[in-house]
Amino acid sequence: VIEGNRPSNVPEWQANLYADWKLPVEADLAVNGGVFIADSRFADEANSFEVDGWARVDVGARLGFNIGQARATARLIVENLLNGNYFTGTPYGTFQYAAPRTLRVSLSGSF
């Protein structure tokens, strides 16, 4: 019987906060960061196996600059800054280990 149970992989509550602040300097430079929190959730529809909740902290920076007539933005972000170990949920009640501390770098442009 699953009537009244919480669906699998759905936390009772979750919260996400992400902020981006352009620094008061002449360069087009900004810092950003986020906190992501999810309560525990069940791995099955019968609510017989519970997976712990988790929290993750990300930090990053971005720099805008010109390359000739084109505008470019370089971004750097560290995901899972505190290198937490937790399970992330995926559809159909499956779970996988979260990625360890990860550095992402990107460059985008408009012309």
ZAZA-773864 format. One record per residue: x, y, z of N, C-alpha, C in turn; residue number from 0. Coordinates in Angstrom, 1 decimal, decimal comma. Layout:
N
> X_Y_Z_X_Y_Z_X_Y_Z_NUM
...
//
This chain:
111
> 0,8_-1,2_0,0_0,0_0,0_0,0_0,9_1,2_0,0_0
> 0,7_2,1_-1,0_1,5_3,3_-1,1_0,7_4,6_-0,9_1
> -0,7_4,4_-0,7_-1,5_5,6_-0,5_-1,1_6,3_0,7_2
> -0,9_7,6_0,6_-0,5_8,5_1,7_1,0_8,6_1,9_3
> 1,8_7,8_1,1_3,3_7,8_1,2_3,8_9,0_0,4_4
> 5,0_9,4_0,7_5,7_10,4_-0,1_6,2_9,7_-1,3_5
> 6,1_10,3_-2,5_6,7_9,7_-3,7_8,2_9,5_-3,5_6
> 8,8_8,5_-4,2_10,2_8,2_-4,1_11,0_9,4_-4,6_7
> 12,1_9,6_-4,0_13,1_10,7_-4,5_12,5_12,1_-4,3_8
> 11,5_12,3_-3,5_11,0_13,6_-3,3_11,2_14,0_-1,8_9
> 12,1_15,0_-1,5_12,3_15,4_-0,1_11,0_16,1_0,4_10
> 10,9_16,1_1,7_9,8_16,8_2,3_9,9_18,3_2,1_11
> 11,2_18,7_2,1_11,5_20,1_1,9_12,9_20,3_1,3_12
> 13,1_21,3_0,5_14,4_21,7_0,0_14,5_23,2_-0,1_13
> 15,8_23,7_-0,1_16,0_25,1_-0,2_17,3_25,4_-1,0_14
> 17,2_26,4_-1,8_18,3_26,7_-2,7_18,5_28,3_-2,6_15
> 19,7_28,7_-2,4_20,0_30,2_-2,4_21,2_30,4_-3,2_16
> 21,2_31,2_-4,2_22,3_31,5_-5,0_22,4_33,0_-5,2_17
> 23,6_33,6_-5,0_23,7_35,1_-5,2_24,9_35,4_-6,1_18
> 24,8_36,5_-6,8_25,8_36,9_-7,7_26,0_38,4_-7,4_19
> 27,3_38,8_-7,1_27,6_40,2_-6,7_28,6_40,8_-7,6_20
> 28,3_41,8_-8,4_29,3_42,5_-9,2_30,1_43,4_-8,3_21
> 31,4_43,2_-8,3_32,3_43,9_-7,4_32,4_45,4_-7,8_22
> 32,5_46,3_-6,8_32,6_47,7_-7,1_34,0_48,1_-7,6_23
> 34,4_47,5_-8,7_35,7_47,8_-9,3_35,5_48,1_-10,7_24
> 36,5_48,7_-11,3_36,3_49,1_-12,7_36,1_47,9_-13,7_25
> 36,8_46,8_-13,4_36,7_45,6_-14,3_35,3_45,1_-14,1_26
> 34,8_44,4_-15,1_33,5_43,7_-15,1_33,7_42,3_-14,3_27
> 33,9_42,4_-13,0_34,2_41,2_-12,2_33,1_41,0_-11,2_28
> 32,7_39,7_-11,0_31,7_39,4_-10,0_32,1_38,1_-9,3_29
> 31,6_37,9_-8,1_31,7_36,7_-7,4_30,3_36,2_-7,1_30
> 30,2_34,8_-6,9_28,9_34,3_-6,7_29,1_33,0_-5,8_31
> 28,0_32,6_-5,3_28,0_31,4_-4,5_26,6_30,9_-4,2_32
> 26,5_29,7_-3,8_25,2_29,1_-3,5_25,2_28,0_-2,5_33
> 24,1_27,9_-1,8_23,9_26,8_-0,8_22,6_26,1_-1,3_34
> 22,7_24,7_-1,3_21,6_23,9_-1,8_21,4_22,8_-0,7_35
> 20,2_22,7_-0,2_19,9_21,8_0,9_18,7_21,0_0,5_36
> 18,7_19,7_0,8_17,6_18,8_0,5_17,4_17,9_1,8_37
> 16,2_17,8_2,2_15,8_16,9_3,3_15,9_15,4_2,8_38
> 15,8_14,5_3,8_15,9_13,1_3,4_14,7_12,7_2,5_39
> 14,9_11,7_1,7_13,8_11,2_0,8_13,9_9,7_0,8_40
> 12,8_9,1_0,3_12,6_7,7_0,3_13,1_7,2_-1,1_41
> 13,7_6,0_-1,1_14,2_5,4_-2,3_13,1_4,5_-3,0_42
> 12,0_4,3_-2,3_10,9_3,4_-2,9_9,6_4,0_-2,6_43
> 8,6_3,6_-3,4_7,2_4,0_-3,2_6,6_3,5_-1,8_44
> 7,1_2,4_-1,3_6,6_1,9_0,0_7,2_2,7_1,2_45
> 8,1_3,6_0,9_8,7_4,4_2,0_9,4_3,5_3,0_46
> 10,1_2,4_2,5_10,7_1,5_3,4_12,2_1,7_3,5_47
> 12,8_2,5_2,6_14,2_2,8_2,6_14,5_4,3_2,4_48
> 15,0_4,9_3,5_15,2_6,4_3,5_16,7_6,7_3,2_49
> 16,9_7,7_2,4_18,2_8,2_2,0_18,4_9,6_2,7_50
> 19,5_9,7_3,4_19,8_11,0_4,2_19,7_12,2_3,3_51
> 19,4_13,3_3,9_19,4_14,6_3,3_20,8_15,1_3,1_52
> 21,0_16,2_2,4_22,3_16,7_2,1_22,4_18,2_1,9_53
> 23,6_18,7_2,0_23,8_20,2_1,7_25,0_20,3_0,9_54
> 25,0_21,3_0,0_26,2_21,5_-0,9_26,4_23,0_-1,0_55
> 27,7_23,4_-1,0_28,1_24,8_-1,2_28,9_24,9_-2,5_56
> 28,5_25,9_-3,3_29,3_26,2_-4,5_29,8_27,7_-4,4_57
> 30,9_28,0_-5,0_31,5_29,3_-5,1_32,0_29,5_-6,5_58
> 32,0_30,8_-6,9_32,6_31,1_-8,2_32,9_32,5_-8,5_59
> 33,3_32,8_-9,7_33,6_34,2_-10,1_33,4_34,2_-11,7_60
> 33,1_35,4_-12,1_33,0_35,6_-13,6_33,7_37,0_-13,9_61
> 34,2_37,0_-15,1_34,9_38,2_-15,6_34,5_38,5_-17,0_62
> 34,0_39,7_-17,3_33,6_40,1_-18,6_34,7_40,9_-19,2_63
> 34,9_40,7_-20,5_36,0_41,5_-21,2_35,7_41,5_-22,7_64
> 36,4_42,4_-23,4_36,2_42,5_-24,9_37,4_41,8_-25,6_65
> 37,0_41,1_-26,7_38,1_40,6_-27,6_37,7_41,2_-28,9_66
> 38,4_42,3_-29,3_38,1_43,0_-30,5_36,7_43,6_-30,3_67
> 35,8_43,3_-31,3_34,4_43,8_-31,2_33,5_42,8_-30,5_68
> 34,0_41,7_-30,1_33,2_40,7_-29,4_33,3_40,8_-27,9_69
> 32,2_40,5_-27,2_32,1_40,5_-25,7_32,3_39,1_-25,3_70
> 33,1_38,9_-24,3_33,4_37,5_-23,7_33,2_37,5_-22,2_71
> 32,8_36,4_-21,7_32,7_36,2_-20,3_33,4_34,9_-19,9_72
> 34,3_34,9_-19,0_35,0_33,8_-18,4_34,4_33,5_-17,1_73
> 34,1_32,2_-16,8_33,5_31,8_-15,6_34,3_30,7_-14,9_74
> 34,4_30,7_-13,6_35,0_29,7_-12,8_34,1_29,4_-11,7_75
> 33,8_28,1_-11,4_33,0_27,7_-10,3_33,5_26,4_-9,7_76
> 33,5_26,4_-8,4_33,8_25,2_-7,6_32,5_24,7_-7,0_77
> 32,1_23,5_-7,5_30,9_22,9_-7,0_31,3_21,9_-5,9_78
> 30,4_21,8_-4,9_30,7_20,9_-3,7_32,0_21,3_-3,1_79
> 32,1_22,6_-2,8_33,3_23,2_-2,2_33,8_22,4_-1,0_80
> 32,9_21,9_-0,1_33,3_21,2_1,1_33,5_19,7_0,9_81
> 33,4_19,3_-0,4_33,6_17,9_-0,7_32,7_16,9_0,0_82
> 31,5_17,3_0,2_30,5_16,4_0,9_30,2_15,1_0,2_83
> 30,0_14,1_0,9_29,6_12,8_0,4_28,1_12,6_0,6_84
> 27,4_12,5_-0,5_25,9_12,3_-0,3_25,4_11,6_-1,6_85
> 24,1_11,2_-1,6_23,5_10,6_-2,7_22,6_11,6_-3,4_86
> 22,7_11,7_-4,7_21,7_12,5_-5,4_20,7_11,6_-6,0_87
> 19,5_12,1_-6,2_18,4_11,2_-6,7_18,3_11,4_-8,2_88
> 17,8_10,4_-8,9_17,5_10,5_-10,3_16,1_9,9_-10,5_89
> 15,5_10,1_-11,6_14,2_9,5_-11,8_14,1_8,0_-11,6_90
> 12,9_7,5_-11,3_12,6_6,1_-11,1_13,3_5,5_-9,9_91
> 13,5_6,3_-8,9_13,9_5,8_-7,6_15,4_5,3_-7,6_92
> 16,2_5,7_-8,5_17,6_5,3_-8,4_18,4_6,5_-7,8_93
> 19,5_6,1_-7,2_20,4_7,1_-6,6_21,8_6,9_-7,0_94
> 22,6_8,0_-7,0_24,0_7,9_-7,3_24,8_8,8_-6,4_95
> 26,1_8,5_-6,2_26,9_9,3_-5,4_27,1_10,7_-6,1_96
> 27,1_11,7_-5,3_27,3_13,0_-5,8_28,7_13,2_-6,2_97
> 29,0_14,1_-7,2_30,3_14,3_-7,6_31,2_14,9_-6,5_98
> 32,4_14,6_-6,4_33,3_15,2_-5,4_33,5_16,7_-5,8_99
> 34,3_17,4_-5,0_34,6_18,8_-5,4_35,0_18,9_-6,8_100
> 34,4_19,8_-7,6_34,6_19,8_-9,0_34,8_21,3_-9,4_101
> 35,8_21,5_-10,2_36,1_22,8_-10,8_35,6_22,9_-12,2_102
> 34,8_23,9_-12,5_34,3_24,1_-13,9_34,8_25,4_-14,4_103
> 35,3_25,5_-15,6_35,7_26,7_-16,2_35,0_26,8_-17,6_104
> 34,5_28,0_-17,9_33,9_28,2_-19,2_34,2_29,5_-19,8_105
> 34,1_29,6_-21,1_34,3_30,9_-21,8_33,2_31,0_-22,8_106
> 32,4_32,1_-22,7_31,3_32,3_-23,7_31,5_33,7_-24,3_107
> 30,9_33,8_-25,5_31,1_35,1_-26,2_29,8_35,5_-27,0_108
> 29,7_36,7_-27,3_28,6_37,2_-28,1_29,3_38,2_-29,2_109
> 28,9_38,0_-30,4_29,4_38,8_-31,5_28,4_39,0_-32,6_110
//
